Structure formats: structure tokens, C-alpha cells
Amino acid sequence: MYDIIIVGAGVVGCAIARELSRYQLNTLVLEKANDVCCGTSKANSAIVHAGFDAKPNTLKGKLNAPSNLLFDELVSELDFPFKRNGSLVLCFDQKDIPALLELKDRGVQNGVPNLAILSGDEVRRLEPAVTDQVVAALYAPTGGIVCPFNLTIALAENAHTNGVEFHFNTPITSIKKEEDYFVLTSPCQTYQAKVVVNAAGVFSDTLNNMVSADQFTIIPRKGEYNLFDKYVGHLASHTLFQLPTKLGKGILVSPTIDGNLLVGPNAVDQDDKEDLDTTRHGLDDIMQKALLSVKSIPLNMVITSFSGLRARSELDDFILGEASDVPNFFNAASIESPGLTCAPLIGKYITDQICNKLNPPPNPHFNPKRKGIIRFNECSKEEQEKLIQSNPLYSKIVCRCESITEAEIVDALTRPLGARDLDGIKRRTRAGAGRCQAGFCLVRNMELLAEYLNIPLMEVSKFGKSSTFLVGRNKEDL
């Protein structure tokens, strides 16, 4: 019997887990995938939104700006990459400037500081690649960029070291409410908990509707992206949004925290909650629309394309809190943009509600600090020499595109909630995330996974399940 079971190990589930670890509670996180950060949290725009977009009377509007301001403290505690690069909402027609002013007023109501309207020439002085069609922009200096992988992993690792359990490869097939506890069933095991937190992303409606008559529907909204080589990462220093019009919210062009350039997403509603295919039409569409913001983008510099699913509901807002007809069942559902930004405050929001009911004592051993994996390629020459002296594995480059050392990969495999597949290494270290997309480092990473997990090479996978690479020892065996 657990005090609390959280279903879903995305950024919101892990933020809630970390907040709950501040208390003496027996908490478990169940995740259907092989690792944390395998759903929406790994495939999004990686933007820490300032908070001017959401309507003021919504949960999105109330949580966004204050949660944005929590990131500085989080970075100091959890040691993950984050930068306040600022954002610009570009306006392309004088007739639309009233809408730009309305967006600024909305941001002021939401508590966003230091918003300003810039002229087209002022925008181009900040961003020389912006097109001549830009006549004005809303500038939000508190906007930022983050690595969603490292944020989610940092929250999960800190929660785990403070006592929270994590079980992976554990999809929930049913939830039943007994008199004063819940029974959760997976294909391999049955769990019991006094409190359940539903943070299951695009599947959160399925879980809620198992126990509550107050039902809702999640509509997966696919967004496709192109990621460009670092060679063109300088094309934009701010996150460039397009002013929403009758034709939609537009396409963003943004630097990433690691120095690449990101373009996307489109927005396509679909029924399939597993379909993450990219399409030629979708990728062509986002590139065509991106050229409204910037003068040119070299398509030969695309190193990968991907898509993610946003958990949209018809309410057009987060669904947070205890279900009205099911005591001790808490939803953290319908988490679409700005969900990544709001995750830290959603964690506090849900935890406060649970603690008001359970009244648990504080965890006297709670440690808010977590140290991330050292980034060898960001160290000075003197620091690199010291690292090599302390651990010779820092002298062995495994991923040459990103200059990732064997020491970093071993750290990723052996730390709390360490990597268990190639994508897990990639999310934690960026090995395989560069120009050649693992063409060079794949074999060595497979060898390290087999060695440190003590499994045969045949069992090494890309993302668990049936994503193994090898089918035999040699051609003769086949």
C-alpha cells in the first residue's frame, strides 16, 4: 500500500513527485515507457514561456508567469541548462498592431514583467535575419529556452534520491476505487494507493474516465519540427513567435539551449495517441511559414525531424485538482503549452492540495540539490585537464559531433534512474544528438550499455520494447 501513486513520468509527473518528496510519504511513480521523459515532455518547443499568451481567467494564465520566475531557483538547485534569451512576437501588418497591444495587455494582467512594443527597425537591430515584412513586435525579456530532457530528468533524479520510487514499463490497464484506497492494475502487477495522481499526458482522459463520472476527452494534437545543425544556430538569438491571426498561431523559429536552431510546430488534431510520424506536407508547411519570420533558412542543414503530441482538451485549459466525485483522485491533465513552463508550479499546486488532505510531516532528510552530468565540451582547457587526471575516461571521445566523453556516458548509465537504452543516453548527454545522429557513436554506446547493464548486445535497444538493433552474431548465423 502506497500513500501516493503518480501515473506518468513526464515533466509534470516528475515535478509533482519532487514536491511530494519534501514530505514523509510513500510515493511511487508508474510509467509505461522505458524511462522518464518519453512522451510530450521529450518532443516540444523547449520554450519557457513568459506568460502573455494565456487568457487571464484560466489556470494557464494564472500559473505561467509565476512558474516562469521559479526557473532561476530550480537551476541553482538542480543544475540543468537554462537561458533567458527573451522572446519576440512578430507582427507583419500595421492593421494587426491593435492585436499586438492586446497581447501585451493580457501579459500585464498575467503578471509578466517588462513587456515592450518594438518597431520593425528595433526588431531587426536585435535580429538581423528577421524579414522586412516585420512592422512591430512584442518583446518579453523573461522568455527562455531549456532542455526539456534535462529538466525532467533532474526533477526525477532529485525525487528519487529523496525517497520516491519509479517503476518503468508499467502501463496501467485499470483503476478501481475501493472504500478508502485505489487498486491499479498493470500487466505484471497490482498496486494499491490511498491517493492517485493522474499525470498520464495524452492518456489522462482514459485514466480519469475509469473512475470518474466527470469525464473529459483528450484530443492528441501533433506538432512537427525541423532541427538544424549548430552551424546555423546563430540565425536567431531570441525565440521568434508569429502574432496569432485567423490563420493560426504561426510557426516559431528559436535557438535551442544547445546551440541548434528549431523550427515548428504545425498543429494537426488526430485520433491516434501513438502516431508520431512526420510528413512531407507538414515539414514543408512549417518551413514555408517560417520564412515569414526570417529571410532564409538553409534546408540542407536539417539534421533531424520529429513530432510530438500535445494533450489538448475541449476545455482549452489545464485540468488540475481532485476529481469532484472521486475523493483522493487528482488530475494533472490536459497539459499542453505552456505546460513545460508551468510544471514547477503545477507540482506545488497538486502537492499542496494533497498535503491539505493527508497532513504529512516534512521529510527531515529532504535535499533540494542535484548535480548534473559534467559537460566536458563546455569546460575550460584547464578544467578538462583536471577532469582527465581524475578520470582517464574523460580523454576518450565517444560522440565526436558533440564531443561527449566516455566518462559522461558512464555517469549517465550509473547515476540514479540512469539510462537503460540509447535514447536514454542521448537525452542525458547528447551523445547521438549531433550532426551524424549517432552514425559514429552508436556501436560504442551499445557496448557501454551492454557492459554496465550486464546484458547481451542483442538486448540493447533504442527505446526499450522491441527496438533492438541486432538480430544475429553474423550473416552465417542467419
N, C-alpha and C positions, 0 to 999 in steps of 0.2 A: 504494500500500500504506500503510494507516494502522496505527499501533500499536494504537489502540483505536477501536472504533465503538460508540456508545451508541444503542440504538434506543428512542426515546421522549423527548420534551422536556417531560414533566410535572415536578412539583416534585422527584421522586426522581431522574429522569434529569439534571435541571439541577444538583441538589446533588452528584451524582457527578461531573458534568463540572467543576464548580467545584473540587472537591477534586483531581481529576486535573490541573487546570491549574497546580497547585503544582509540577508536575514537568515535565521536558523530555520530553514525549510528544506525538506527533502524533495528536490526538484529534478525532473527528468525531461530531456528534450528528445522527441522522436522525429526522425527524418527518413523519408522514403528513399532518398538518394544515398550515394556512397560517401558524402562529405557535406559540410556546411556550404552555403552559398552556391547552390546548384540550380536554382530556379530564376525568378525575376531578378534576384539580387546580383546575379553574375552577368546579366545581359541588359544593360540600361545605359543611360547617357552619362552616368557618373558625375552628375551635377549636384552641388549643394545649393539649392535654390535660395534666393534672397527672401522671397515671400510675397511678391507683388501680384502674382497671378491668381491665387485662390480668392474666392468670394469671402468677404469678412465674416459672414454669419455661419461659416462652415467650420468643421474640425480642421480641414486643411488650412484655412485662413488663420485660425487661432493658434495652430501648432507650428506652422512653418517658420516664421521669423524668430521666435524664441528658441526653437530647436537648432536653427542655423547658428545661433550665438553660442550653443553648447560645444561646438566642434573644437574650439581652441582648447578648452579644458580637456576634452576627450583625447586630443592629440598628445597633450602633455602626459596624460595617464597611460595611454595605450600604444603610443609610438607607431602611428601609421601615417602614410603620406597624405598631405592635405595642403591646398593653396587657395587663398582668397585672390583669385585672378580678376574678379569683377565680371559682371555681365552687361551686355548691351542688347536692348530690344530695338531692332532696326525698323524704321518707318520709311516707306518708299513713295508716299504720295502726300502732298500738303493737305488733301482732304481728310486724311486719316490722323492728323495730329490731335484732334479732339479725343480720339480713342486712345492715343498715347498718353495724353493728360489724364484721362480717366483711369488708365492703368497705374499711373503714378499716384493718384488719389487713393486708389484701392490699396496700394502698398503702404501708404502713410497710415491708413486705417488699420492695416495688419501689423503695424509697428516696425516696418522696415526703415532703418536709418539711412540718412544721407543720399536719398534718391535725387536725381537731377535730370533735366532735359537738355540734351546736347544738340547743336546744329549738325548738319551733314558734314561741314568742313571740320568741326571739332572731332567728330567721329573718325574721319579719315586721318586726322593727325594722330589719333590713338592707334588706328588700324589702317595702315596704308593700302591693304589689299581689298578693302571694302569698296563696293561699286559706286559709281557716280549717281546711281538712282537713289541712294540713301539721302533723305532730306532732313532727318532728325532721328534721335534715339533716346530711349530711357536708359540711364546709367545707374546700376546698382552695385556699389563697390563691395558689398558684403557677400555677393555671389562667389561661389567657389567650385573647385574640382577636387575629386577624391578618388582613390582606388576602392571601388565597392568590394572587391575581394578582401583586401587587407583590412578594411573597416569591419566587415562581417567576421572574418577570422579572428581579429583582435578581440572583439566582443565575446566570441565563443570561447577562445582560449582563457580569457580572464574569468568568465563564468565558470569554466571547468576547473581551473585552479582554485576557485573559491567554493567548490563542492558540487556543482551541477553535473549530473550525468548526461551523456549523449549516447543514443543508440541509433545507428545508421542502418540502411537497407531495411527499414521497418515501416512499410506503408500501413495505414490504418484502414481496415475494411469495415469496421462497425464501432459505434459508440452507443452505450446504453446507460441510462441513468437509473441507478438503484436508489434506495431510500436516502442515503447520505453520502454516496460516492458514485463514481463513474467506472464502467468497465470498457476498456478499449481493447479491441482485438486486431491483431496483425496475423499474417500467415504463419508466423513462427511462435508467437507468444501472446499471452493475455496480460494486460496491465490494469491496475486499479489506482485511482487517484481521487482525492477529495475535491480538487479543483482542476479544470481543464481550460487551457488557453488555446484557442484556435488561431494559429498563425500560418495557415496552410496555403497561402497565396491563391493561385487560380482554382484550387480545390477547396477553399474555405467555405464555399456555399454547400458543398457535399457534406462536410462535417457538421456545419450548423444545422442543416436540414434533417440530419439523423436524429436530433434530439429536440429541436425547437419547432413549434408551430409558426413562429415568426420567421418565415423563410425569405430568402433572397437568392438571386441568381448572379453568378459571376460570368461575365462575357469576356473571354480572352481577346485582348487587342494586341495584335502583332505589330512590332516595330522593327524595321530593318535598318542596318547600319553598314557603312564602309569605314574601315580603319586604315589610315595611311601611314607610311613609313615616317620615321622621325626626320627624314630629310626635308619634309615639308611641314614639320610641326610648328615652325615659326610663322606660318601663314596667318594664324590668329593667336593673339595673346589673351584676349578676353573670350568669354563664351558669347557667341553671336546668335541671338534668337531673332525671329521674324515676328513682327507685330501680327497677332491673330486677326484674321479677316473672315469674311463669309466663306472663303475657300478653305479655311482651316487654320491651324496654329503654325504652319510653316515648318521649316527644317532648320536645325541648329548646325552651326559649324563651331567646333570647340577644340582647343588643345586638351590633351589628356594630362594627367598628373605625371605620366612617364615620358612626355615629350612627343607623342604621336599627334595626329590630327584625326578627329572623329566627325563624321557627317551622318546625319539622320535625326530621328527616325520618321518613317511614314506611320500611318495608323490604319490598320485593317482589322475589323472585327471578324471573328471566326468562331466556329463551334468546337473545334478540336483543341483540347488543352495540352496536347503533346506536340503539335506541329510547329517546328521551329525552322522549317525550310526557308531559305532565301529565294527570291525570284528575280529573274532578269528585269521584268517590268518594274518591280518595286525598287530595285537598286538604281535603275536608270532614272526613275521618277525623283528619288531623293537627290541625285546628282544634278538633275536639271533645275530643281528648285533651289539647291544650294548656290547656284550661280547667280541668283538674285541678290545674294549677300556679298559674295566675293567674286572678283573679276575672273579668276581661273583657278582650277584645281587639276593638277596632273593625274589623270586616271591611271597612268602606268605606275603610280606609287601606291596603289592599294595593295596592302599585304594580306588582308583577310576581310571577309564579310560575315555578318552574323545577324541573328534576330533574337528578340526577347518577347515575352508575353506579359502584358500588364493586366492586373486583376481588376477590371472595371465592372462596376455595378450600375444599375439604372439610377441609383441614388446620387451618383456623381460626387460621392464624399466617402471618407473613411467610415467604417462601421466598427466602433470601439466600445467595449464595455460588456457588462453582464447581460446575457440574454434575458428579456423581460419575463419569460415563462420558465426559465431553467436556472435556478439558483446555482451559483458556482461554476457556470459555463460562461467563459469570457471570450468575446470575439476581438481579434485584431485583423479585420478582413477588409476587402475592397481597397487594398493598399496599392494605389497607383501613384504617379507623380503628384506631389513631391514626397512620396513615401520614404525614399532613401534619406532625404534631409530630415524628415520628421521622426525617423526611427528612434533616436535617443530619447526624445520626449514622449513618444508612444510607449517606450519601455517604462518610463517613470509613471505615466498616466495609468497603464494597466496594473503596474505593481502597487501603486497607491490604493487602487480600488480593492485589490486582493488583500492587502495588509489591513485595510479598514475592516474586513470581514474576519480574517484569521488572527489578527493582532499578534504576529510572531515577534519574538525578541530579536534584537540585532545580532548579526554574526560577528562575534568579537575578533575573529581572525580574518575578516574581510580585508583584502589587499587590492586597492584600485589600480595598481601599477602592473604593466605588462611590457616586456621588451620585445620589439620586433626583430626579425631576421636582419642581420647586418647586410647592407648593400655595398658590396666591395667596390663596385664601379663608381660609387659616389664618394668614396673615401679619398683623402689626400694621399700623395705618394708615401709620405711618412707613416700615415695610418695603415696603408696597405702593407708596408714592410713589417710593421709591428704585428699585424694580423698573421702574416706568413710565418714569422718567427714563432708565434704562439701556436699556430696550427698550419702545418705544411699543405693541407688540403686547399687553403686559400690560393696556393700557387697553381692549381690545376683548373683551367678554364674549361667548363663543360659546354656552356652555351656561348658561342662566340659572338652572336648578334647582339646580345645584351650583356656580355662579359660577366656571366654568372659562374661562380666557382663551385667546385665540388663541396666545399665546406658549407656553403649556403644551402645546397640541396640536402646534404646530410642533416643540417639543422631542421629543414622543413619536414624531413621524414621522422625525426626523433623527438620533436617538441610536443607539448600537449595537443591532442587532436591532430597529430601530424598527417601529412599527405599519405594517401593509400593508392593513388593512381597517378598517371601522367598529368591529367588536368589539375590534380591537387598540387603537384609540384609547380605547375605553370602559374596557378593562382597565387601561390605563396612566394615565388622567387622570380617570376617572369621567364624562367628557362623554357624556351619554346614559343615565346610570345613575340619574337622579333621578326626580322625581315624574311628569314627562311622558314618560319613557322615549324620549327623542330626538325627540319630536314637534316641538320648537322648533329644535334644533341640527343635525338630520340634513342639511339641504341644505348648510350652510356646511362641515360636516365632510367631506361628499362633495367639495366644491370644493377643500378643502385637500388631501385625498388625491390628487385628480387633478393638482393643481399640483405637489406635492412628489414624487410618484412618477412624474410625467410620463407619465400615462396618460389616455385619454379618460374622460369621465364615465360613459360606457356600461360601462366595465370596473370601476368602483368597486363593491366588494362588501361584504356584511355580514360574512362569514367565509370568503371565498375560494370555491373550487369554482364552483358555479352559483348563487350567492346574490346576483347583481347586482340592482340596483333598477330601472334604466331599460331600456326596450325600444325607444324611438324618440325623435326630437327633438320631435315634436309630433303631434297627432291626425291631421293630414293625411298625415303620412308612413306612418301605419299603415293 
